[in-house]
């Protein structure tokens, strides 16, 4: 079984907490990140100024923020399918204070 390697090639801020993300395979997604901005890692991105400091990391080909937050490019590529589970996890972080370094492992495990 092989897994596709997804790479982000470009992005654009298109609204509050929304990015248009372009992938190497030609897919383009407009992603609303607001529903998953919770916990110690992603919660600070609710500050629109910090959120808008997003950059494309040329080494790992994904979106990164100055506070260390990032998302696996495969998670971004499959966002619509993974969003319900990620939203549920973000709600737990808000209520339980669970660290959200587990988000990427959770999202990866959903595939």
Contact map, one row per residue, 1 for C-alpha under 8 A:
111000000000000000000000000000000000000000000000000000000000000000000000000000000000000000000000000000000000000
111100000000000000000000000000000000000000000000000000000000000000000000000000000000000000000000000000000000000
111110000000000000000000000000000000000000000000000000000000000000000000000000000000000000000000000000000000000
011111000000000000000000000000000000000000000000000000000000000000000000000000000000000000000000000000000000000
001111100000000000000000000000000000000000000000000000000000000000000000010000000000000000000000000000000000000
000111110000000000000011100000000000000000000000000000000000000000000000110010000000000000000000000000000000000
000011111000000000000011100000000000000000000000000000000001110000000000110000000000000000000000000000000000000
000001111110000000001111000000000000000000000000000000010000111000000000100000000000000000000000000000000000000
000000111110000000001111000000000000000000000000000000010000110000000000000000000000000000000000000000000000000
000000011111000000001110000000000000000000000000000000010000000000000000000000000000000000000000000000000000000
000000011111100000111100000000000000000000000000000000010000000000000000000000000000000000000000000000000000000
000000000111110000111000000000000000000000000000000000000000000000000000000000000000000000000000000000000000000
000000000011111111110000000000000000000000000000000100000000000000000000000000000000000000000000000000000000000
000000000001111101110000000000000000000000000000000000000000000000000000000000000000000000000000000000000000000
000000000000111111100000000000000000000000000000000000000000000000000000000000000000000000000000000000000000000
000000000000111111000000000000000000000000000001000000000000000000000000000000000000000000000000000000000000000
000000000000101111100000000000011100000000000101001100000000000000000000000000000000000000000000000000000000000
000000000000111111110000000001111100000000000000000000000000000000000000000000000000000000000000000000000000000
000000000011111011111000000001111000000000000000000000000000000000000000000000000000000000000000000000000000000
000000000011110001111100000111100000000000000000000000000000000000000000000000000000000000000000000000000000000
000000011111000000111110000111100000000000000000000000000000000000000000000000000000000000000000000000000000000
000000011110000000011111011110000000000000000000000000000000000000000000000000000000000000000000000000000000000
000001111100000000001111111100000000000000000000000000000000000000000000000010000000000000000000000000000000000
000001111000000000000111111000000000000000000000000000000000000000000000000000000000000000000000000000000000000
000001100000000000000011111000000000000000000000000000000000000000000000000000000000000000000000000000000000000
000000000000000000000111111100000000000000000000000000000000000000000000000000000000000000000000000000000000000
000000000000000000000111111110000000000000000000000000000000000000000000000010000000000000000000000000000000000
000000000000000000011110011111000000000000000000000000000000000000000000000000000000000000000000000000000000000
000000000000000000011100001111100000000000000000000000000000000000000000000010000000000000000000000000000000000
000000000000000001111000000111110000000000000000000000000000000000000000000000000000000000000000000000000000000
000000000000000001111000000011111000000000000000000000000000000000000000000100100000000000000000000000000000000
000000000000000011100000000001111110000000000000000000000000000000000000000000000000000000000000000000000000000
000000000000000011100000000000111111100000000000000000000000000000000000000000000000000000000000000000000000000
000000000000000011000000000000011111100000000100000000000000000000000000000000000000000000000000000000000000000
000000000000000000000000000000011111100000000000000000000000000000000000000000000000001001000000000000000000000
000000000000000000000000000000001111110001000000000000000000000000000000000000000000011001000000000000000000000
000000000000000000000000000000001111111001111100000000000000000000000000000000000000000001000000000000000000000
000000000000000000000000000000000001111111110000000000000000000000000000000000000000000001101100000100000000000
000000000000000000000000000000000000111111100000000000000000000000000000000000000000000001001100111100000000000
000000000000000000000000000000000000011111110000000000000000000000000000000000000000000000000000101100000000000
000000000000000000000000000000000000011111110000000000000000000000111000000000000000000000000000001110000000000
000000000000000000000000000000000001111111111100000000000000000000001000000000000000000000000000000100000000000
000000000000000000000000000000000000111111111100000000000000000000000000000000000000000000000000000000000000000
000000000000000000000000000000000000110111111110010000000000000000000000000000000000000000000000000000000000000
000000000000000000000000000000000000100001111111011000000000000000000000000000000000000000000000000000000000000
000000000000000010000000000000000100100001111111011000000000000000000000000000000000000000000000000000000000000
000000000000000000000000000000000000000000011111111000000000000000000000000000000000000000000000000000000000000
000000000000000110000000000000000000000000001111111100000000000000000000000000000000000000000000000000000000000
000000000000000000000000000000000000000000000011111110000000000000000000000000000000000000000000000000000000000
000000000000000000000000000000000000000000011111111111000000000011000000000000000000000000000000000000000000000
000000000000000010000000000000000000000000001111111111000000000010000000000000000000000000000000000000000000000
000000000000100010000000000000000000000000000001111111000000000000000000000000000000000000000000000000000000000
000000000000000000000000000000000000000000000000111111100000000011000000000000000000000000000000000000000000000
000000000000000000000000000000000000000000000000011111110000001111000000000000000000000000000000000000000000000
000000000000000000000000000000000000000000000000000011111000001110000000000000000000000000000000000000000000000
000000011110000000000000000000000000000000000000000001111100111100000000000000000000000000000000000000000000000
000000000000000000000000000000000000000000000000000000111111111100000000000000000000000000000000000000000000000
000000000000000000000000000000000000000000000000000000011111110000000000000000000000000000000000000000000000000
000000000000000000000000000000000000000000000000000000001111100000000000000000000000000000000000000000000000000
000000100000000000000000000000000000000000000000000000001111110000000000000000000000000000000000000000000000000
000000111000000000000000000000000000000000000000000000011111111000000000100000000000000000000000000000000000000
000000111000000000000000000000000000000000000000000000011101111100000111100000000000000000000000000000000000000
000000010000000000000000000000000000000000000000000001111000111110000110100000000000000000000000000000000000000
000000000000000000000000000000000000000000000000000001111000011111011110000000000000000000000000000000000000000
000000000000000000000000000000000000000000000000011011100000001111111100000000000000000000000000000000000000000
000000000000000000000000000000000000000000000000010011000000000111111000000000000000000000000000000000000000000
000000000000000000000000000000000000000010000000000000000000000011111000000000000000000000000000000000000000000
000000000000000000000000000000000000000010000000000000000000000111111100000000000000000000000000000000000000000
000000000000000000000000000000000000000011000000000000000000000111111110000000000000000000000000000000000000000
000000000000000000000000000000000000000000000000000000000000011110011111000000000000000000000000000000000000000
000000000000000000000000000000000000000000000000000000000000011100001111101100000000000000000000000000010000000
000000000000000000000000000000000000000000000000000000000000010000000111111100000000000000000000000000010000000
000001110000000000000000000000000000000000000000000000000000111000000011111110000000000000000000000000000000000
000011100000000000000000000000000000000000000000000000000000000000000001111111000000000000000000000000000001000
000000000000000000000000000000000000000000000000000000000000000000000011111111100100000000000000000000010011000
000000000000000000000000000000100000000000000000000000000000000000000011111111100000000000000000000000000000000
000001000000000000000010001010000000000000000000000000000000000000000000111111100000000000000000000000000000000
000000000000000000000000000000000000000000000000000000000000000000000000011111111100000000000000000000000000000
000000000000000000000000000000100000000000000000000000000000000000000000001111111110000000000000000000000000000
000000000000000000000000000000000000000000000000000000000000000000000000000001111111000000000000000000000000000
000000000000000000000000000000000000000000000000000000000000000000000000000001111111000000000000000000000000000
000000000000000000000000000000000000000000000000000000000000000000000000001001111111110000000000000000000010010
000000000000000000000000000000000000000000000000000000000000000000000000000000111111111000000000000000000000000
000000000000000000000000000000000000000000000000000000000000000000000000000000011111111100000000000000000000000
000000000000000000000000000000000000000000000000000000000000000000000000000000000111111110000000000000000010000
000000000000000000000000000000000001000000000000000000000000000000000000000000000111111111000000000000100110000
000000000000000000000000000000000011000000000000000000000000000000000000000000000011111111100000000000000000000
000000000000000000000000000000000000000000000000000000000000000000000000000000000001111111110000000000000000000
000000000000000000000000000000000000000000000000000000000000000000000000000000000000111111111000000000100000000
000000000000000000000000000000000011111000000000000000000000000000000000000000000000011111111100000100000000000
000000000000000000000000000000000000010000000000000000000000000000000000000000000000001111111110000000000000000
000000000000000000000000000000000000000000000000000000000000000000000000000000000000000111111111110000000000000
000000000000000000000000000000000000011000000000000000000000000000000000000000000000000011111111111100000000000
000000000000000000000000000000000000011000000000000000000000000000000000000000000000000001111111110000000000000
000000000000000000000000000000000000000000000000000000000000000000000000000000000000000000111111100000000000000
000000000000000000000000000000000000000000000000000000000000000000000000000000000000000000011111110000000000000
000000000000000000000000000000000000001100000000000000000000000000000000000000000000000000011111111000000000000
000000000000000000000000000000000000001000000000000000000000000000000000000000000000000000011101111100000000000
000000000000000000000000000000000000001110000000000000000000000000000000000000000000000000001000111111000000000
000000000000000000000000000000000000011111000000000000000000000000000000000000000000000001001000011111100000000
000000000000000000000000000000000000000010000000000000000000000000000000000000000000000000000000001111111000000
000000000000000000000000000000000000000000000000000000000000000000000000000000000000000000000000001111111100000
000000000000000000000000000000000000000000000000000000000000000000000000000000000000010010000000000111111110000
000000000000000000000000000000000000000000000000000000000000000000000011001000000000000000000000000011111111000
000000000000000000000000000000000000000000000000000000000000000000000000000000000000000000000000000011111111100
000000000000000000000000000000000000000000000000000000000000000000000000000000000000010000000000000001111111110
000000000000000000000000000000000000000000000000000000000000000000000000001000000100110000000000000000111111111
000000000000000000000000000000000000000000000000000000000000000000000000011000000000000000000000000000011111111
000000000000000000000000000000000000000000000000000000000000000000000000000000000000000000000000000000001111111
000000000000000000000000000000000000000000000000000000000000000000000000000000000100000000000000000000000111111
000000000000000000000000000000000000000000000000000000000000000000000000000000000000000000000000000000000011111
